Amino acid sequence: MTSLTKTRSAGPIRRAMSRFLDNGAAVAGAAILIPILMLTLTYDLWWPYKPNDIDLLAMNQGPSSAHWLGSDGVGRDIMARLMQGGRISLLVATASMVISTFIGFLIGAVAGFGGRFVDGATMRFVDLAMTLPPIIFLLVLASIVGSGVMPTILVISLLSWPVLSRMVRARLLELRERDFVVASRGMGAGLRHLLVRHALPNTIDILVVYATLQVANGILLEAGLSFLGLGVTPPEASWGNMLNAARATHVLENYPWQWMFPGAALVVTVLAINFVGDGLRDAFDPRSELK
């Protein structure tokens, strides 16, 4: 039996994992992302400083044995705030991803399986949501719901679902003509049964890839909102408001560690997640087996 035959005889999940592990960039992204997650989730177990502890004797102190990444203008430890900021940024991105994935899947699945009238009405609503200028819509929503962790999650969630809904709908328009779906309809299956038993299993690849890339998008959106003062508000730390706090000219010139480390963490994390997302997209693409 050839290696290609062995690969195709395996289940779809094993074949997808094999393709993912063959992708060097995706594996490198996972190797970077996993330690970042472990550090941000466990830092308070091994790091002696808290993110909001103030030490007036260590104001604007550079990296040292006491403060590995230095301190900010009121003596707070940059390392502790960086880890806490990563935790908050990842929390906002993950929670908004879950909400937007649920909304996008539900609307796309209802449009795909709901009939011509439901499909037309739903997609006009999606088109309306997609035609709104995203930056202006984001700022208007942020100004309405306010700032903080939960409002930021809500704003990002409401902005991010339309693209997924169109992808899910496109998949299900083809799926609803399959014999097993037609047979389910003929036996009296309702919309809920169709969504759970047919729509969800057959769009899981789209959902996984979207969810991964949406986490990276959520981190960037949270950072942008917090940088503008409309996201996570101080004293709570996030990578965006750490950059906002360090944007003064004298800080940029004299205390580069206050912006360099959160900026680097933001870039590295987003790149790692994008590499993983691209790897998952290629892994779940059945055409990859033909290459």
KOLDREN-854975 format. One record per residue (C-alpha): residue in three letters; x, y, z. Coordinates in Angstrom, 1 decimal. Layout:
N
PT|Ala|X|Y|Z
...
END
This chain:
291
PT|Met|0.0|0.0|0.0
PT|Thr|1.5|3.4|-1.0
PT|Ser|1.8|6.3|1.4
PT|Leu|-0.9|8.2|-0.6
PT|Thr|-3.3|5.3|-0.3
PT|Lys|-2.6|5.1|3.5
PT|Thr|-3.2|8.8|3.9
PT|Arg|-6.5|8.6|2.0
PT|Ser|-7.6|5.5|4.0
PT|Ala|-7.3|7.6|7.2
PT|Gly|-10.3|9.6|8.5
PT|Pro|-10.8|13.2|7.4
PT|Ile|-9.6|14.6|10.7
PT|Arg|-6.4|12.6|10.7
PT|Arg|-5.7|13.6|7.1
PT|Ala|-6.3|17.3|8.0
PT|Met|-3.9|17.0|10.9
PT|Ser|-1.3|15.4|8.7
PT|Arg|-1.5|18.2|6.2
PT|Phe|-1.4|20.7|9.1
PT|Leu|1.8|19.1|10.5
PT|Asp|3.4|19.2|7.0
PT|Asn|2.9|23.0|6.9
PT|Gly|6.1|24.4|8.4
PT|Ala|4.7|27.9|8.9
PT|Ala|1.6|26.6|10.7
PT|Val|3.7|24.5|13.0
PT|Ala|6.0|27.4|13.7
PT|Gly|3.0|29.6|14.5
PT|Ala|1.7|27.0|16.9
PT|Ala|5.1|26.7|18.5
PT|Ile|5.1|30.4|19.1
PT|Leu|1.4|30.7|20.2
PT|Ile|1.4|27.9|22.8
PT|Pro|4.1|29.4|25.0
PT|Ile|2.4|32.8|24.8
PT|Leu|-0.9|31.3|25.9
PT|Met|0.8|29.5|28.8
PT|Leu|2.7|32.6|30.0
PT|Thr|-0.3|34.8|29.9
PT|Leu|-2.6|32.3|31.7
PT|Thr|-0.1|31.4|34.4
PT|Tyr|2.0|34.5|35.0
PT|Asp|0.4|35.3|38.4
PT|Leu|1.6|31.9|39.7
PT|Trp|5.3|32.6|39.1
PT|Trp|5.8|36.4|38.6
PT|Pro|6.1|38.4|41.9
PT|Tyr|4.5|41.6|40.7
PT|Lys|0.8|42.4|40.0
PT|Pro|-0.1|44.5|37.0
PT|Asn|-1.4|47.5|39.1
PT|Asp|1.2|47.4|41.8
PT|Ile|2.8|50.9|42.0
PT|Asp|6.4|51.5|43.1
PT|Leu|7.2|55.2|43.1
PT|Leu|10.9|54.4|43.5
PT|Ala|10.9|52.5|40.2
PT|Met|9.2|55.0|37.9
PT|Asn|10.3|54.8|34.2
PT|Gln|13.0|52.2|35.2
PT|Gly|14.6|50.3|32.3
PT|Pro|14.8|46.5|32.1
PT|Ser|16.8|45.2|35.1
PT|Ser|17.0|42.1|37.3
PT|Ala|14.2|43.5|39.4
PT|His|11.9|44.4|36.5
PT|Trp|12.8|42.3|33.5
PT|Leu|11.0|44.5|31.0
PT|Gly|11.2|47.7|32.9
PT|Ser|8.5|49.8|34.5
PT|Asp|6.1|52.5|33.4
PT|Gly|5.6|56.2|34.5
PT|Val|4.0|55.3|37.8
PT|Gly|6.3|52.4|38.6
PT|Arg|4.1|49.5|37.5
PT|Asp|5.9|46.4|36.2
PT|Ile|5.8|46.1|32.4
PT|Met|6.1|42.3|32.5
PT|Ala|3.1|41.9|34.7
PT|Arg|1.1|44.4|32.6
PT|Leu|2.2|42.7|29.4
PT|Met|1.0|39.3|30.6
PT|Gln|-2.2|40.7|32.0
PT|Gly|-2.7|42.7|28.8
PT|Gly|-2.3|39.5|26.8
PT|Arg|-4.8|37.7|28.9
PT|Ile|-7.4|40.5|28.5
PT|Ser|-6.7|40.9|24.7
PT|Leu|-7.0|37.2|24.2
PT|Leu|-10.2|37.0|26.3
PT|Val|-11.8|39.8|24.3
PT|Ala|-10.7|38.2|21.0
PT|Thr|-11.9|34.7|22.0
PT|Ala|-15.2|35.8|23.5
PT|Ser|-16.0|38.0|20.5
PT|Met|-15.0|35.1|18.2
PT|Val|-17.4|32.7|19.9
PT|Ile|-20.3|35.2|19.7
PT|Ser|-19.7|36.3|16.1
PT|Thr|-19.2|32.6|15.0
PT|Phe|-22.5|31.7|16.5
PT|Ile|-24.3|34.7|14.9
PT|Gly|-22.7|34.2|11.5
PT|Phe|-23.4|30.4|11.4
PT|Leu|-27.0|30.8|12.6
PT|Ile|-27.8|33.5|10.0
PT|Gly|-26.0|31.8|7.2
PT|Ala|-27.6|28.4|8.0
PT|Val|-31.1|29.9|8.2
PT|Ala|-30.6|31.7|4.9
PT|Gly|-29.3|28.5|3.3
PT|Phe|-32.0|26.2|4.6
PT|Gly|-34.9|28.6|5.1
PT|Gly|-36.3|28.8|1.6
PT|Arg|-36.3|31.5|-1.0
PT|Phe|-38.2|34.2|0.9
PT|Val|-36.1|33.7|4.1
PT|Asp|-32.9|33.6|2.1
PT|Gly|-33.7|36.8|0.3
PT|Ala|-34.7|38.8|3.4
PT|Thr|-31.8|37.5|5.4
PT|Met|-29.2|38.2|2.8
PT|Arg|-30.5|41.8|2.3
PT|Phe|-29.9|42.3|6.0
PT|Val|-26.4|40.8|5.6
PT|Asp|-25.7|43.1|2.6
PT|Leu|-26.8|46.1|4.6
PT|Ala|-24.4|45.1|7.5
PT|Met|-21.5|44.7|5.0
PT|Thr|-22.1|48.0|3.3
PT|Leu|-21.7|50.0|6.5
PT|Pro|-18.2|51.5|6.7
PT|Pro|-16.5|49.3|9.3
PT|Ile|-14.3|51.9|11.0
PT|Ile|-17.1|54.4|11.3
PT|Phe|-19.5|51.7|12.4
PT|Leu|-17.0|50.5|15.0
PT|Leu|-16.5|53.9|16.4
PT|Val|-20.2|54.6|16.6
PT|Leu|-20.9|51.4|18.3
PT|Ala|-18.1|51.9|20.8
PT|Ser|-19.4|55.4|21.6
PT|Ile|-22.9|54.0|22.2
PT|Val|-22.1|51.0|24.3
PT|Gly|-19.2|52.6|26.2
PT|Ser|-15.8|51.3|27.1
PT|Gly|-14.7|48.3|29.1
PT|Val|-14.1|44.6|28.5
PT|Met|-17.7|43.5|27.9
PT|Pro|-18.7|46.5|25.6
PT|Thr|-15.5|45.8|23.6
PT|Ile|-16.5|42.2|23.2
PT|Leu|-20.0|43.3|22.1
PT|Val|-18.7|45.8|19.6
PT|Ile|-16.3|43.4|17.9
PT|Ser|-18.9|40.6|17.8
PT|Leu|-21.4|42.8|16.1
PT|Leu|-18.9|43.9|13.5
PT|Ser|-17.4|40.5|12.5
PT|Trp|-20.2|38.0|11.6
PT|Pro|-21.4|39.0|8.1
PT|Val|-18.5|37.4|6.2
PT|Leu|-19.0|34.1|7.9
PT|Ser|-22.7|34.1|7.2
PT|Arg|-22.1|34.4|3.5
PT|Met|-19.6|31.6|3.5
PT|Val|-21.9|29.3|5.5
PT|Arg|-24.8|30.1|3.2
PT|Ala|-22.8|29.4|0.1
PT|Arg|-21.9|26.0|1.4
PT|Leu|-25.4|25.1|2.4
PT|Leu|-27.0|26.2|-0.9
PT|Glu|-25.1|23.4|-2.5
PT|Leu|-25.7|21.0|0.4
PT|Arg|-29.5|21.4|0.6
PT|Glu|-29.8|19.8|-2.9
PT|Arg|-28.1|16.6|-1.7
PT|Asp|-30.2|13.5|-1.4
PT|Phe|-29.8|13.0|2.3
PT|Val|-31.0|16.6|3.0
PT|Val|-33.9|16.2|0.6
PT|Ala|-34.8|12.9|2.3
PT|Ser|-34.7|14.6|5.7
PT|Arg|-37.0|17.3|4.6
PT|Gly|-39.3|14.7|3.1
PT|Met|-39.5|12.9|6.4
PT|Gly|-40.6|16.1|8.1
PT|Ala|-37.3|17.3|9.6
PT|Gly|-37.5|20.8|11.0
PT|Leu|-35.1|23.6|10.6
PT|Arg|-33.5|22.9|14.0
PT|His|-32.8|19.2|13.0
PT|Leu|-31.3|20.4|9.7
PT|Leu|-29.0|22.9|11.4
PT|Val|-27.7|20.4|14.0
PT|Arg|-27.5|17.2|12.0
PT|His|-26.5|18.6|8.5
PT|Ala|-25.5|22.2|8.5
PT|Leu|-23.1|22.2|11.5
PT|Pro|-21.1|19.0|10.6
PT|Asn|-20.8|20.1|6.9
PT|Thr|-19.5|23.6|7.7
PT|Ile|-17.2|22.7|10.6
PT|Asp|-14.1|23.3|8.4
PT|Ile|-15.3|26.8|7.6
PT|Leu|-16.1|27.5|11.3
PT|Val|-12.7|26.3|12.5
PT|Val|-10.7|28.4|10.1
PT|Tyr|-12.9|31.4|10.6
PT|Ala|-12.7|31.1|14.3
PT|Thr|-8.9|31.0|14.3
PT|Leu|-8.4|34.0|12.0
PT|Gln|-11.2|35.9|13.9
PT|Val|-9.1|35.7|17.1
PT|Ala|-6.3|37.5|15.4
PT|Asn|-8.7|40.0|13.9
PT|Gly|-10.3|40.5|17.4
PT|Ile|-6.9|41.2|19.0
PT|Leu|-6.2|43.9|16.4
PT|Leu|-9.7|45.4|16.7
PT|Glu|-9.4|45.5|20.5
PT|Ala|-5.9|47.0|20.3
PT|Gly|-7.2|49.7|17.9
PT|Leu|-10.2|50.5|20.1
PT|Ser|-8.1|50.6|23.3
PT|Phe|-5.5|52.8|21.6
PT|Leu|-8.2|55.3|20.7
PT|Gly|-9.5|55.1|24.3
PT|Leu|-12.8|53.3|23.3
PT|Gly|-11.9|49.8|24.4
PT|Val|-10.5|48.4|27.6
PT|Thr|-10.0|51.3|30.0
PT|Pro|-7.2|51.8|32.5
PT|Pro|-6.1|50.7|35.0
PT|Glu|-7.0|47.4|33.4
PT|Ala|-4.2|46.4|31.1
PT|Ser|-4.4|45.5|27.4
PT|Trp|-1.9|45.7|24.7
PT|Gly|-3.8|48.4|23.0
PT|Asn|-4.1|50.7|26.0
PT|Met|-0.4|50.1|26.9
PT|Leu|0.5|51.5|23.5
PT|Asn|-1.9|54.3|24.1
PT|Ala|-0.3|55.2|27.4
PT|Ala|3.2|55.2|25.7
PT|Arg|2.3|57.4|22.7
PT|Ala|3.6|60.6|24.2
PT|Thr|6.7|61.9|22.4
PT|His|8.9|61.9|25.5
PT|Val|8.0|58.3|26.2
PT|Leu|8.6|57.2|22.6
PT|Glu|12.0|58.8|22.7
PT|Asn|13.2|58.1|26.2
PT|Tyr|11.4|55.0|27.4
PT|Pro|11.1|52.7|24.4
PT|Trp|10.5|49.6|26.5
PT|Gln|7.1|50.9|27.5
PT|Trp|5.8|50.6|23.9
PT|Met|8.3|48.2|22.3
PT|Phe|7.3|45.1|24.3
PT|Pro|3.5|45.4|24.0
PT|Gly|3.9|46.3|20.3
PT|Ala|6.1|43.2|19.7
PT|Ala|3.8|41.0|21.6
PT|Leu|0.8|42.2|19.5
PT|Val|2.6|41.6|16.2
PT|Val|4.1|38.2|17.1
PT|Thr|0.8|36.9|18.5
PT|Val|-1.2|38.0|15.5
PT|Leu|1.3|36.6|13.0
PT|Ala|1.4|33.3|14.9
PT|Ile|-2.4|33.0|14.9
PT|Asn|-2.5|33.9|11.2
PT|Phe|0.0|31.2|10.4
PT|Val|-2.1|28.7|12.3
PT|Gly|-5.2|29.8|10.6
PT|Asp|-3.6|29.6|7.1
PT|Gly|-2.4|26.1|8.0
PT|Leu|-5.9|25.0|9.1
PT|Arg|-7.4|26.5|6.0
PT|Asp|-5.1|24.4|3.8
PT|Ala|-5.5|21.3|6.0
PT|Phe|-9.3|21.3|5.7
PT|Asp|-9.2|22.0|1.9
PT|Pro|-9.8|18.6|0.3
PT|Arg|-8.1|19.8|-2.9
PT|Ser|-4.8|19.6|-1.0
PT|Glu|-4.9|15.8|-1.4
PT|Leu|-4.7|16.2|-5.1
PT|Lys|-1.5|18.2|-5.0
END
